[in-house]
Amino acid sequence: MQLTDTDKLIINQLQGGFPVHEQPWKIVSDQLNIDENTLIDRIQQMIDAGIISRFGPLYNAHKMGGGLTLAALQADDNRFNEIADIVNSFDEVAHNYRRDHKLNMWFVIATQRPEQIEKVIEKIEELSQCTVYNMPKQAEYFLGLKLEL
């Protein structure tokens, strides 16, 4: 898929946030001077094409009373997909990806309460027979990064 000028306008506009309003699509489409249905369709097409990997809010789990951590494990190549299926079977696993590293499977665990993180890790270790390394953040920084297209 080739990005159109309209696609670039949409991406640039939405990097700054999304309106919390009864008619958010109308607000954004008016700002961009395009039709609401065109806006929604173009976003869906970019998601389907893999240009946009995610469209949605980012929540601060800690401020909401939840737990969040980065975890990693070493999966043998011949069991990688099996172990990925185990890890991904947990509702608390937000996403999982392969790395070119001794610890070759990395994933994010998000729980309703911080104390649940260790229980999820223990269960993943039990089912996968792999040691899970918990790497909670030490500090958090917010960078308002906006990349103009």
N, CA, C and O atoms as a GROMACS GRO file, in nm:
protein
  596
    1MET      N    1   0.085  -0.118   0.000
    1MET     CA    2   0.000   0.000   0.000
    1MET      C    3   0.089   0.124   0.000
    1MET      O    4   0.184   0.133   0.077
    2GLN      N    5   0.057   0.215  -0.085
    2GLN     CA    6   0.128   0.342  -0.092
    2GLN      C    7   0.050   0.447  -0.014
    2GLN      O    8  -0.071   0.461  -0.033
    3LEU      N    9   0.116   0.519   0.074
    3LEU     CA   10   0.048   0.624   0.152
    3LEU      C   11   0.009   0.740   0.062
    3LEU      O   12   0.090   0.791  -0.016
    4THR      N   13  -0.117   0.780   0.073
    4THR     CA   14  -0.164   0.897  -0.001
    4THR      C   15  -0.138   1.022   0.083
    4THR      O   16  -0.103   1.012   0.201
    5ASP      N   17  -0.155   1.138   0.022
    5ASP     CA   18  -0.143   1.262   0.098
    5ASP      C   19  -0.244   1.266   0.211
    5ASP      O   20  -0.215   1.316   0.320
    6THR      N   21  -0.365   1.214   0.185
    6THR     CA   22  -0.469   1.208   0.289
    6THR      C   23  -0.426   1.118   0.403
    6THR      O   24  -0.446   1.153   0.520
    7ASP      N   25  -0.366   1.004   0.372
    7ASP     CA   26  -0.316   0.913   0.476
    7ASP      C   27  -0.214   0.983   0.564
    7ASP      O   28  -0.217   0.971   0.687
    8LYS      N   29  -0.123   1.056   0.501
    8LYS     CA   30  -0.020   1.128   0.576
    8LYS      C   31  -0.082   1.235   0.666
    8LYS      O   32  -0.039   1.252   0.780
    9LEU      N   33  -0.182   1.306   0.615
    9LEU     CA   34  -0.252   1.405   0.698
    9LEU      C   35  -0.318   1.338   0.819
    9LEU      O   36  -0.310   1.390   0.931
   10ILE      N   37  -0.381   1.225   0.796
   10ILE     CA   38  -0.448   1.152   0.904
   10ILE      C   39  -0.347   1.110   1.010
   10ILE      O   40  -0.369   1.133   1.130
   11ILE      N   41  -0.238   1.050   0.968
   11ILE     CA   42  -0.135   1.005   1.063
   11ILE      C   43  -0.079   1.123   1.142
   11ILE      O   44  -0.066   1.116   1.264
   12ASN      N   45  -0.046   1.230   1.072
   12ASN     CA   46   0.010   1.347   1.140
   12ASN      C   47  -0.090   1.404   1.240
   12ASN      O   48  -0.050   1.443   1.350
   13GLN      N   49  -0.217   1.410   1.205
   13GLN     CA   50  -0.320   1.466   1.294
   13GLN      C   51  -0.339   1.378   1.418
   13GLN      O   52  -0.349   1.429   1.529
   14LEU      N   53  -0.345   1.247   1.398
   14LEU     CA   54  -0.377   1.157   1.509
   14LEU      C   55  -0.261   1.133   1.604
   14LEU      O   56  -0.282   1.084   1.714
   15GLN      N   57  -0.139   1.166   1.564
   15GLN     CA   58  -0.026   1.152   1.655
   15GLN      C   59  -0.037   1.246   1.774
   15GLN      O   60   0.022   1.221   1.879
   16GLY      N   61  -0.113   1.353   1.759
   16GLY     CA   62  -0.128   1.450   1.867
   16GLY      C   63  -0.240   1.417   1.963
   16GLY      O   64  -0.259   1.488   2.061
   17GLY      N   65  -0.314   1.311   1.937
   17GLY     CA   66  -0.422   1.272   2.025
   17GLY      C   67  -0.552   1.253   1.949
   17GLY      O   68  -0.560   1.278   1.829
   18PHE      N   69  -0.651   1.208   2.020
   18PHE     CA   70  -0.783   1.181   1.963
   18PHE      C   71  -0.885   1.245   2.056
   18PHE      O   72  -0.877   1.228   2.177
   19PRO      N   73  -0.981   1.318   2.002
   19PRO     CA   74  -1.073   1.391   2.087
   19PRO      C   75  -1.166   1.299   2.168
   19PRO      O   76  -1.220   1.201   2.117
   20VAL      N   77  -1.184   1.334   2.295
   20VAL     CA   78  -1.281   1.265   2.379
   20VAL      C   79  -1.409   1.346   2.367
   20VAL      O   80  -1.424   1.453   2.427
   21HIS      N   81  -1.500   1.295   2.288
   21HIS     CA   82  -1.620   1.370   2.250
   21HIS      C   83  -1.725   1.271   2.200
   21HIS      O   84  -1.691   1.158   2.165
   22GLU      N   85  -1.850   1.312   2.197
   22GLU     CA   86  -1.956   1.226   2.145
   22GLU      C   87  -1.935   1.192   1.998
   22GLU      O   88  -1.974   1.084   1.954
   23GLN      N   89  -1.874   1.282   1.923
   23GLN     CA   90  -1.852   1.261   1.781
   23GLN      C   91  -1.705   1.287   1.745
   23GLN      O   92  -1.674   1.382   1.673
   24PRO      N   93  -1.614   1.202   1.795
   24PRO     CA   94  -1.472   1.228   1.772
   24PRO      C   95  -1.434   1.220   1.624
   24PRO      O   96  -1.350   1.297   1.577
   25TRP      N   97  -1.495   1.128   1.549
   25TRP     CA   98  -1.463   1.114   1.407
   25TRP      C   99  -1.499   1.241   1.330
   25TRP      O  100  -1.428   1.282   1.239
   26LYS      N  101  -1.612   1.302   1.369
   26LYS     CA  102  -1.655   1.424   1.302
   26LYS      C  103  -1.556   1.537   1.328
   26LYS      O  104  -1.522   1.614   1.238
   27ILE      N  105  -1.510   1.547   1.453
   27ILE     CA  106  -1.413   1.652   1.487
   27ILE      C  107  -1.287   1.637   1.402
   27ILE      O  108  -1.239   1.734   1.343
   28VAL      N  109  -1.232   1.515   1.398
   28VAL     CA  110  -1.108   1.493   1.323
   28VAL      C  111  -1.132   1.512   1.174
   28VAL      O  112  -1.050   1.574   1.106
   29SER      N  113  -1.242   1.459   1.121
   29SER     CA  114  -1.267   1.473   0.978
   29SER      C  115  -1.287   1.620   0.941
   29SER      O  116  -1.243   1.662   0.834
   30ASP      N  117  -1.352   1.698   1.028
   30ASP     CA  118  -1.366   1.842   1.002
   30ASP      C  119  -1.230   1.910   1.003
   30ASP      O  120  -1.204   1.997   0.920
   31GLN      N  121  -1.143   1.872   1.096
   31GLN     CA  122  -1.009   1.932   1.103
   31GLN      C  123  -0.929   1.902   0.976
   31GLN      O  124  -0.849   1.985   0.931
   32LEU      N  125  -0.952   1.786   0.919
   32LEU     CA  126  -0.878   1.744   0.800
   32LEU      C  127  -0.950   1.776   0.670
   32LEU      O  128  -0.896   1.759   0.561
   33ASN      N  129  -1.073   1.824   0.684
   33ASN     CA  130  -1.155   1.858   0.568
   33ASN      C  131  -1.179   1.738   0.477
   33ASN      O  132  -1.169   1.746   0.354
   34ILE      N  133  -1.211   1.623   0.543
   34ILE     CA  134  -1.248   1.502   0.469
   34ILE      C  135  -1.374   1.444   0.531
   34ILE      O  136  -1.415   1.484   0.640
   35ASP      N  137  -1.435   1.351   0.462
   35ASP     CA  138  -1.556   1.285   0.508
   35ASP      C  139  -1.523   1.187   0.622
   35ASP      O  140  -1.418   1.124   0.623
   36GLU      N  141  -1.616   1.175   0.720
   36GLU     CA  142  -1.594   1.083   0.833
   36GLU      C  143  -1.570   0.940   0.786
   36GLU      O  144  -1.478   0.874   0.835
   37ASN      N  145  -1.651   0.893   0.692
   37ASN     CA  146  -1.636   0.755   0.644
   37ASN      C  147  -1.501   0.734   0.576
   37ASN      O  148  -1.440   0.628   0.588
   38THR      N  149  -1.454   0.836   0.504
   38THR     CA  150  -1.322   0.827   0.441
   38THR      C  151  -1.214   0.815   0.547
   38THR      O  152  -1.122   0.735   0.534
   39LEU      N  153  -1.226   0.894   0.652
   39LEU     CA  154  -1.130   0.890   0.763
   39LEU      C  155  -1.124   0.749   0.823
   39LEU      O  156  -1.017   0.691   0.836
   40ILE      N  157  -1.239   0.696   0.858
   40ILE     CA  158  -1.246   0.563   0.920
   40ILE      C  159  -1.195   0.456   0.824
   40ILE      O  160  -1.120   0.368   0.864
   41ASP      N  161  -1.235   0.464   0.697
   41ASP     CA  162  -1.192   0.365   0.598
   41ASP      C  163  -1.040   0.369   0.577
   41ASP      O  164  -0.976   0.264   0.568
   42ARG      N  165  -0.983   0.489   0.569
   42ARG     CA  166  -0.839   0.501   0.546
   42ARG      C  167  -0.761   0.445   0.666
   42ARG      O  168  -0.659   0.378   0.647
   43ILE      N  169  -0.808   0.472   0.787
   43ILE     CA  170  -0.741   0.417   0.905
   43ILE      C  171  -0.746   0.265   0.900
   43ILE      O  172  -0.645   0.199   0.925
   44GLN      N  173  -0.862   0.208   0.870
   44GLN     CA  174  -0.876   0.062   0.863
   44GLN      C  175  -0.785   0.003   0.755
   44GLN      O  176  -0.724  -0.101   0.776
   45GLN      N  177  -0.777   0.069   0.640
   45GLN     CA  178  -0.690   0.020   0.533
   45GLN      C  179  -0.543   0.023   0.575
   45GLN      O  180  -0.467  -0.068   0.542
   46MET      N  181  -0.503   0.127   0.648
   46MET     CA  182  -0.364   0.133   0.694
   46MET      C  183  -0.336   0.027   0.800
   46MET      O  184  -0.225  -0.028   0.805
   47ILE      N  185  -0.434  -0.003   0.884
   47ILE     CA  186  -0.418  -0.111   0.982
   47ILE      C  187  -0.406  -0.244   0.909
   47ILE      O  188  -0.316  -0.323   0.937
   48ASP      N  189  -0.498  -0.269   0.814
   48ASP     CA  190  -0.497  -0.395   0.738
   48ASP      C  191  -0.367  -0.414   0.661
   48ASP      O  192  -0.321  -0.528   0.647
   49ALA      N  193  -0.308  -0.306   0.612
   49ALA     CA  194  -0.183  -0.313   0.535
   49ALA      C  195  -0.060  -0.320   0.625
   49ALA      O  196   0.051  -0.341   0.576
   50GLY      N  197  -0.078  -0.304   0.757
   50GLY     CA  198   0.035  -0.310   0.849
   50GLY      C  199   0.112  -0.179   0.861
   50GLY      O  200   0.217  -0.175   0.924
   51ILE      N  201   0.060  -0.074   0.802
   51ILE     CA  202   0.126   0.057   0.814
   51ILE      C  203   0.105   0.112   0.954
   51ILE      O  204   0.197   0.170   1.013
   52ILE      N  205  -0.014   0.093   1.007
   52ILE     CA  206  -0.045   0.127   1.146
   52ILE      C  207  -0.060  -0.006   1.220
   52ILE      O  208  -0.140  -0.090   1.180
   53SER      N  209   0.016  -0.025   1.325
   53SER     CA  210   0.009  -0.151   1.397
   53SER      C  211  -0.096  -0.149   1.508
   53SER      O  212  -0.142  -0.254   1.554
   54ARG      N  213  -0.132  -0.030   1.552
   54ARG     CA  214  -0.227  -0.021   1.662
   54ARG      C  215  -0.293   0.115   1.657
   54ARG      O  216  -0.229   0.216   1.631
   55PHE      N  217  -0.425   0.116   1.682
   55PHE     CA  218  -0.497   0.242   1.693
   55PHE      C  219  -0.581   0.232   1.818
   55PHE      O  220  -0.680   0.158   1.822
   56GLY      N  221  -0.544   0.306   1.920
   56GLY     CA  222  -0.618   0.300   2.045
   56GLY      C  223  -0.544   0.376   2.153
   56GLY      O  224  -0.432   0.423   2.132
   57PRO      N  225  -0.607   0.387   2.269
   57PRO     CA  226  -0.546   0.463   2.378
   57PRO      C  227  -0.433   0.386   2.445
   57PRO      O  228  -0.426   0.263   2.439
   58LEU      N  229  -0.344   0.461   2.507
   58LEU     CA  230  -0.241   0.404   2.593
   58LEU      C  231  -0.275   0.443   2.736
   58LEU      O  232  -0.292   0.560   2.768
   59TYR      N  233  -0.284   0.344   2.820
   59TYR     CA  234  -0.320   0.368   2.960
   59TYR      C  235  -0.197   0.355   3.048
   59TYR      O  236  -0.107   0.276   3.019
   60ASN      N  237  -0.194   0.431   3.154
   60ASN     CA  238  -0.088   0.419   3.253
   60ASN      C  239  -0.136   0.319   3.358
   60ASN      O  240  -0.210   0.354   3.449
   61ALA      N  241  -0.092   0.194   3.344
   61ALA     CA  242  -0.139   0.086   3.432
   61ALA      C  243  -0.112   0.116   3.579
   61ALA      O  244  -0.196   0.087   3.665
   62HIS      N  245   0.004   0.173   3.608
   62HIS     CA  246   0.039   0.200   3.748
   62HIS      C  247  -0.055   0.303   3.810
   62HIS      O  248  -0.099   0.287   3.924
   63LYS      N  249  -0.086   0.407   3.735
   63LYS     CA  250  -0.176   0.510   3.788
   63LYS      C  251  -0.318   0.456   3.806
   63LYS      O  252  -0.395   0.510   3.886
   64MET      N  253  -0.351   0.350   3.733
   64MET     CA  254  -0.483   0.290   3.746
   64MET      C  255  -0.484   0.179   3.852
   64MET      O  256  -0.586   0.113   3.873
   65GLY      N  257  -0.370   0.158   3.918
   65GLY     CA  258  -0.362   0.056   4.023
   65GLY      C  259  -0.318  -0.080   3.972
   65GLY      O  260  -0.318  -0.177   4.049
   66GLY      N  261  -0.282  -0.091   3.847
   66GLY     CA  262  -0.242  -0.218   3.789
   66GLY      C  263  -0.093  -0.239   3.789
   66GLY      O  264  -0.016  -0.157   3.838
   67GLY      N  265  -0.054  -0.351   3.734
   67GLY     CA  266   0.086  -0.385   3.723
   67GLY      C  267   0.127  -0.399   3.577
   67GLY      O  268   0.046  -0.437   3.493
   68LEU      N  269   0.251  -0.368   3.549
   68LEU     CA  270   0.303  -0.376   3.413
   68LEU      C  271   0.451  -0.407   3.421
   68LEU      O  272   0.524  -0.345   3.498
   69THR      N  273   0.495  -0.503   3.341
   69THR     CA  274   0.637  -0.536   3.340
   69THR      C  275   0.677  -0.591   3.206
   69THR      O  276   0.595  -0.643   3.131
   70LEU      N  277   0.805  -0.580   3.175
   70LEU     CA  278   0.864  -0.643   3.060
   70LEU      C  279   0.928  -0.773   3.108
   70LEU      O  280   0.994  -0.776   3.212
   71ALA      N  281   0.907  -0.880   3.033
   71ALA     CA  282   0.962  -1.010   3.072
   71ALA      C  283   1.028  -1.074   2.951
   71ALA      O  284   0.999  -1.039   2.836
   72ALA      N  285   1.119  -1.167   2.978
   72ALA     CA  286   1.188  -1.236   2.869
   72ALA      C  287   1.221  -1.378   2.913
   72ALA      O  288   1.229  -1.408   3.032
   73LEU      N  289   1.239  -1.464   2.814
   73LEU     CA  290   1.281  -1.600   2.840
   73LEU      C  291   1.363  -1.650   2.723
   73LEU      O  292   1.365  -1.589   2.616
   74GLN      N  293   1.431  -1.762   2.745
   74GLN     CA  294   1.509  -1.826   2.640
   74GLN      C  295   1.431  -1.948   2.593
   74GLN      O  296   1.410  -2.042   2.669
   75ALA      N  297   1.389  -1.945   2.467
   75ALA     CA  298   1.313  -2.057   2.410
   75ALA      C  299   1.399  -2.127   2.306
   75ALA      O  300   1.454  -2.064   2.216
   76ASP      N  301   1.410  -2.258   2.319
   76ASP     CA  302   1.482  -2.335   2.216
   76ASP      C  303   1.411  -2.316   2.083
   76ASP      O  304   1.288  -2.310   2.077
   77ASP      N  305   1.489  -2.306   1.976
   77ASP     CA  306   1.431  -2.283   1.844
   77ASP      C  307   1.326  -2.388   1.807
   77ASP      O  308   1.224  -2.356   1.746
   78ASN      N  309   1.351  -2.514   1.845
   78ASN     CA  310   1.256  -2.619   1.808
   78ASN      C  311   1.127  -2.614   1.891
   78ASN      O  312   1.030  -2.683   1.858
   79ARG      N  313   1.124  -2.533   1.997
   79ARG     CA  314   1.002  -2.517   2.078
   79ARG      C  315   0.950  -2.373   2.076
   79ARG      O  316   0.855  -2.341   2.148
   80PHE      N  317   1.011  -2.287   1.995
   80PHE     CA  318   0.978  -2.146   2.002
   80PHE      C  319   0.828  -2.121   1.980
   80PHE      O  320   0.765  -2.050   2.060
   81ASN      N  321   0.771  -2.177   1.876
   81ASN     CA  322   0.629  -2.154   1.848
   81ASN      C  323   0.540  -2.212   1.958
   81ASN      O  324   0.439  -2.151   1.994
   82GLU      N  325   0.576  -2.327   2.009
   82GLU     CA  326   0.500  -2.388   2.118
   82GLU      C  327   0.500  -2.298   2.242
   82GLU      O  328   0.397  -2.276   2.305
   83ILE      N  329   0.618  -2.247   2.275
   83ILE     CA  330   0.630  -2.160   2.392
   83ILE      C  331   0.560  -2.026   2.367
   83ILE      O  332   0.498  -1.971   2.458
   84ALA      N  333   0.570  -1.974   2.246
   84ALA     CA  334   0.498  -1.850   2.212
   84ALA      C  335   0.348  -1.869   2.230
   84ALA      O  336   0.280  -1.780   2.280
   85ASP      N  337   0.296  -1.985   2.190
   85ASP     CA  338   0.154  -2.013   2.208
   85ASP      C  339   0.116  -2.016   2.356
   85ASP      O  340   0.010  -1.967   2.395
   86ILE      N  341   0.204  -2.072   2.438
   86ILE     CA  342   0.179  -2.077   2.583
   86ILE      C  343   0.176  -1.934   2.638
   86ILE      O  344   0.082  -1.896   2.707
   87VAL      N  345   0.278  -1.856   2.607
   87VAL     CA  346   0.287  -1.719   2.657
   87VAL      C  347   0.167  -1.638   2.610
   87VAL      O  348   0.105  -1.566   2.689
   88ASN      N  349   0.134  -1.650   2.482
   88ASN     CA  350   0.024  -1.572   2.425
   88ASN      C  351  -0.113  -1.617   2.473
   88ASN      O  352  -0.212  -1.546   2.453
   89SER      N  353  -0.121  -1.732   2.536
   89SER     CA  354  -0.251  -1.780   2.585
   89SER      C  355  -0.297  -1.704   2.710
   89SER      O  356  -0.413  -1.717   2.751
   90PHE      N  357  -0.209  -1.627   2.769
   90PHE     CA  358  -0.243  -1.550   2.889
   90PHE      C  359  -0.303  -1.415   2.850
   90PHE      O  360  -0.245  -1.340   2.773
   91ASP      N  361  -0.420  -1.387   2.904
   91ASP     CA  362  -0.485  -1.258   2.878
   91ASP      C  363  -0.396  -1.142   2.923
   91ASP      O  364  -0.406  -1.033   2.868
   92GLU      N  365  -0.312  -1.166   3.020
   92GLU     CA  366  -0.227  -1.060   3.077
   92GLU      C  367  -0.109  -1.026   2.986
   92GLU      O  368  -0.042  -0.925   3.009
   93VAL      N  369  -0.081  -1.108   2.886
   93VAL     CA  370   0.030  -1.081   2.795
   93VAL      C  371  -0.019  -0.988   2.685
   93VAL      O  372  -0.103  -1.025   2.603
   94ALA      N  373   0.036  -0.866   2.686
   94ALA     CA  374  -0.009  -0.763   2.592
   94ALA      C  375   0.047  -0.789   2.452
   94ALA      O  376  -0.027  -0.778   2.354
   95HIS      N  377   0.172  -0.822   2.441
   95HIS     CA  378   0.232  -0.858   2.313
   95HIS      C  379   0.361  -0.934   2.338
   95HIS      O  380   0.416  -0.933   2.448
   96ASN      N  381   0.408  -1.001   2.234
   96ASN     CA  382   0.520  -1.092   2.245
   96ASN      C  383   0.600  -1.081   2.115
   96ASN      O  384   0.542  -1.075   2.007
   97TYR      N  385   0.730  -1.077   2.126
   97TYR     CA  386   0.810  -1.068   2.004
   97TYR      C  387   0.944  -1.140   2.020
   97TYR      O  388   0.995  -1.156   2.131
   98ARG      N  389   0.997  -1.183   1.907
   98ARG     CA  390   1.124  -1.255   1.903
   98ARG      C  391   1.240  -1.156   1.893
   98ARG      O  392   1.232  -1.056   1.821
   99ARG      N  393   1.347  -1.185   1.966
   99ARG     CA  394   1.468  -1.102   1.961
   99ARG      C  395   1.586  -1.189   1.923
   99ARG      O  396   1.588  -1.309   1.951
  100ASP      N  397   1.684  -1.129   1.859
  100ASP     CA  398   1.808  -1.198   1.827
  100ASP      C  399   1.902  -1.180   1.946
  100ASP      O  400   1.989  -1.093   1.945
  101HIS      N  401   1.883  -1.264   2.047
  101HIS     CA  402   1.952  -1.251   2.174
  101HIS      C  403   1.940  -1.384   2.246
  101HIS      O  404   1.854  -1.465   2.210
  102LYS      N  405   2.022  -1.409   2.345
  102LYS     CA  406   2.009  -1.531   2.425
  102LYS      C  407   1.867  -1.541   2.480
  102LYS      O  408   1.804  -1.647   2.472
  103LEU      N  409   1.818  -1.430   2.535
  103LEU     CA  410   1.677  -1.424   2.575
  103LEU      C  411   1.600  -1.383   2.448
  103LEU      O  412   1.590  -1.265   2.416
  104ASN      N  413   1.546  -1.482   2.378
  104ASN     CA  414   1.494  -1.458   2.244
  104ASN      C  415   1.343  -1.434   2.237
  104ASN      O  416   1.289  -1.409   2.129
  105MET      N  417   1.274  -1.442   2.350
  105MET     CA  418   1.130  -1.412   2.352
  105MET      C  419   1.104  -1.308   2.460
  105MET      O  420   1.133  -1.329   2.578
  106TRP      N  421   1.050  -1.195   2.418
  106TRP     CA  422   1.021  -1.084   2.508
  106TRP      C  423   0.873  -1.055   2.503
  106TRP      O  424   0.811  -1.064   2.397
  107PHE      N  425   0.815  -1.021   2.618
  107PHE     CA  426   0.672  -0.993   2.622
  107PHE      C  427   0.640  -0.898   2.736
  107PHE      O  428   0.716  -0.885   2.832
  108VAL      N  429   0.526  -0.833   2.724
  108VAL     CA  430   0.480  -0.739   2.825
  108VAL      C  431   0.364  -0.804   2.899
  108VAL      O  432   0.272  -0.860   2.839
  109ILE      N  433   0.369  -0.796   3.031
  109ILE     CA  434   0.261  -0.849   3.116
  109ILE      C  435   0.192  -0.730   3.181
  109ILE      O  436   0.256  -0.646   3.244
  110ALA      N  437   0.062  -0.723   3.165
  110ALA     CA  438  -0.019  -0.617   3.226
  110ALA      C  439  -0.128  -0.682   3.309
  110ALA      O  440  -0.206  -0.763   3.259
  111THR      N  441  -0.134  -0.647   3.437
  111THR     CA  442  -0.230  -0.708   3.529
  111THR      C  443  -0.314  -0.601   3.598
  111THR      O  444  -0.279  -0.483   3.601
  112GLN      N  445  -0.426  -0.645   3.654
  112GLN     CA  446  -0.514  -0.552   3.725
  112GLN      C  447  -0.450  -0.502   3.854
  112GLN      O  448  -0.475  -0.389   3.896
  113ARG      N  449  -0.367  -0.587   3.917
  113ARG     CA  450  -0.298  -0.548   4.040
  113ARG      C  451  -0.151  -0.591   4.030
  113ARG      O  452  -0.121  -0.696   3.974
  114PRO      N  453  -0.061  -0.512   4.084
  114PRO     CA  454   0.083  -0.543   4.072
  114PRO      C  455   0.121  -0.682   4.123
  114PRO      O  456   0.208  -0.747   4.066
  115GLU      N  457   0.057  -0.726   4.230
  115GLU     CA  458   0.094  -0.856   4.288
  115GLU      C  459   0.059  -0.974   4.198
  115GLU      O  460   0.105  -1.086   4.222
  116GLN      N  461  -0.021  -0.953   4.094
  116GLN     CA  462  -0.057  -1.062   4.003
  116GLN      C  463   0.054  -1.094   3.904
  116GLN      O  464   0.056  -1.202   3.845
  117ILE      N  465   0.146  -1.002   3.885
  117ILE     CA  466   0.254  -1.024   3.787
  117ILE      C  467   0.331  -1.150   3.820
  117ILE      O  468   0.353  -1.234   3.732
  118GLU      N  469   0.373  -1.166   3.944
  118GLU     CA  470   0.453  -1.283   3.983
  118GLU      C  471   0.376  -1.413   3.961
  118GLU      O  472   0.435  -1.514   3.922
  119LYS      N  473   0.246  -1.412   3.985
  119LYS     CA  474   0.165  -1.534   3.964
  119LYS      C  475   0.160  -1.572   3.817
  119LYS      O  476   0.166  -1.690   3.783
  120VAL      N  477   0.148  -1.472   3.729
  120VAL     CA  478   0.147  -1.499   3.585
  120VAL      C  479   0.283  -1.555   3.542
  120VAL      O  480   0.288  -1.651   3.466
  121ILE      N  481   0.390  -1.495   3.591
  121ILE     CA  482   0.524  -1.543   3.558
  121ILE      C  483   0.542  -1.688   3.603
  121ILE      O  484   0.593  -1.770   3.528
  122GLU      N  485   0.501  -1.719   3.725
  122GLU     CA  486   0.514  -1.856   3.777
  122GLU      C  487   0.437  -1.956   3.691
  122GLU      O  488   0.485  -2.066   3.666
  123LYS      N  489   0.319  -1.918   3.646
  123LYS     CA  490   0.237  -2.008   3.564
  123LYS      C  491   0.300  -2.026   3.425
  123LYS      O  492   0.299  -2.137   3.371
  124ILE      N  493   0.355  -1.920   3.368
  124ILE     CA  494   0.423  -1.932   3.238
  124ILE      C  495   0.544  -2.023   3.252
  124ILE      O  496   0.569  -2.108   3.166
  125GLU      N  497   0.620  -2.007   3.361
  125GLU     CA  498   0.736  -2.093   3.384
  125GLU      C  499   0.693  -2.240   3.398
  125GLU      O  500   0.757  -2.329   3.343
  126GLU      N  501   0.586  -2.262   3.470
  126GLU     CA  502   0.536  -2.399   3.491
  126GLU      C  503   0.497  -2.463   3.358
  126GLU      O  504   0.534  -2.577   3.330
  127LEU      N  505   0.422  -2.391   3.276
  127LEU     CA  506   0.373  -2.448   3.150
  127LEU      C  507   0.480  -2.458   3.043
  127LEU      O  508   0.480  -2.553   2.964
  128SER      N  509   0.573  -2.362   3.040
  128SER     CA  510   0.675  -2.361   2.935
  128SER      C  511   0.802  -2.435   2.973
  128SER      O  512   0.881  -2.473   2.887
  129GLN      N  513   0.822  -2.455   3.104
  129GLN     CA  514   0.947  -2.512   3.156
  129GLN      C  515   1.067  -2.423   3.122
  129GLN      O  516   1.178  -2.472   3.102
  130CYS      N  517   1.043  -2.291   3.117
  130CYS     CA  518   1.148  -2.193   3.091
  130CYS      C  519   1.151  -2.093   3.206
  130CYS      O  520   1.048  -2.061   3.265
  131THR      N  521   1.270  -2.044   3.237
  131THR     CA  522   1.283  -1.938   3.336
  131THR      C  523   1.240  -1.807   3.273
  131THR      O  524   1.286  -1.771   3.165
  132VAL      N  525   1.152  -1.734   3.341
  132VAL     CA  526   1.107  -1.603   3.294
  132VAL      C  527   1.180  -1.497   3.374
  132VAL      O  528   1.180  -1.500   3.498
  133TYR      N  529   1.242  -1.404   3.305
  133TYR     CA  530   1.314  -1.294   3.369
  133TYR      C  531   1.223  -1.172   3.372
  133TYR      O  532   1.182  -1.121   3.267
  134ASN      N  533   1.193  -1.126   3.492
  134ASN     CA  534   1.106  -1.010   3.512
  134ASN      C  535   1.192  -0.885   3.514
  134ASN      O  536   1.288  -0.875   3.591
  135MET      N  537   1.158  -0.789   3.428
  135MET     CA  538   1.237  -0.666   3.419
  135MET      C  539   1.147  -0.544   3.432
  135MET      O  540   1.120  -0.475   3.335
  136PRO      N  541   1.101  -0.519   3.555
  136PRO     CA  542   1.013  -0.402   3.574
  136PRO      C  543   1.088  -0.272   3.549
  136PRO      O  544   1.210  -0.264   3.568
  137LYS      N  545   1.014  -0.173   3.507
  137LYS     CA  546   1.079  -0.044   3.479
  137LYS      C  547   1.130   0.018   3.609
  137LYS      O  548   1.070   0.003   3.715
  138GLN      N  549   1.240   0.086   3.596
  138GLN     CA  550   1.301   0.155   3.710
  138GLN      C  551   1.251   0.299   3.720
  138GLN      O  552   1.237   0.354   3.829
  139ALA      N  553   1.225   0.357   3.605
  139ALA     CA  554   1.176   0.495   3.598
  139ALA      C  555   1.095   0.508   3.470
  139ALA      O  556   1.112   0.430   3.377
  140GLU      N  557   1.009   0.606   3.467
  140GLU     CA  558   0.927   0.628   3.348
  140GLU      C  559   0.948   0.770   3.298
  140GLU      O  560   0.951   0.865   3.376
  141TYR      N  561   0.962   0.780   3.168
  141TYR     CA  562   0.980   0.909   3.104
  141TYR      C  563   0.876   0.922   2.994
  141TYR      O  564   0.849   0.826   2.922
  142PHE      N  565   0.818   1.038   2.981
  142PHE     CA  566   0.722   1.062   2.875
  142PHE      C  567   0.785   1.156   2.773
  142PHE      O  568   0.825   1.268   2.805
  143LEU      N  569   0.794   1.107   2.652
  143LEU     CA  570   0.846   1.187   2.543
  143LEU      C  571   0.733   1.209   2.443
  143LEU      O  572   0.679   1.112   2.389
  144GLY      N  573   0.697   1.330   2.419
  144GLY     CA  574   0.593   1.360   2.322
  144GLY      C  575   0.652   1.358   2.182
  144GLY      O  576   0.679   1.464   2.125
  145LEU      N  577   0.672   1.241   2.127
  145LEU     CA  578   0.734   1.225   1.997
  145LEU      C  579   0.628   1.227   1.888
  145LEU      O  580   0.533   1.149   1.890
  146LYS      N  581   0.644   1.316   1.794
  146LYS     CA  582   0.553   1.324   1.680
  146LYS      C  583   0.639   1.329   1.556
  146LYS      O  584   0.722   1.418   1.540
  147LEU      N  585   0.619   1.232   1.467
  147LEU     CA  586   0.696   1.223   1.345
  147LEU      C  587   0.610   1.268   1.228
  147LEU      O  588   0.516   1.197   1.190
  148GLU      N  589   0.640   1.382   1.173
  148GLU     CA  590   0.563   1.435   1.061
  148GLU      C  591   0.595   1.356   0.935
  148GLU      O  592   0.712   1.328   0.906
  149LEU      N  593   0.491   1.321   0.862
  149LEU     CA  594   0.510   1.252   0.732
  149LEU      C  595   0.496   1.352   0.620
  149LEU      O  596   0.508   1.315   0.503
   0.00000   0.00000   0.00000
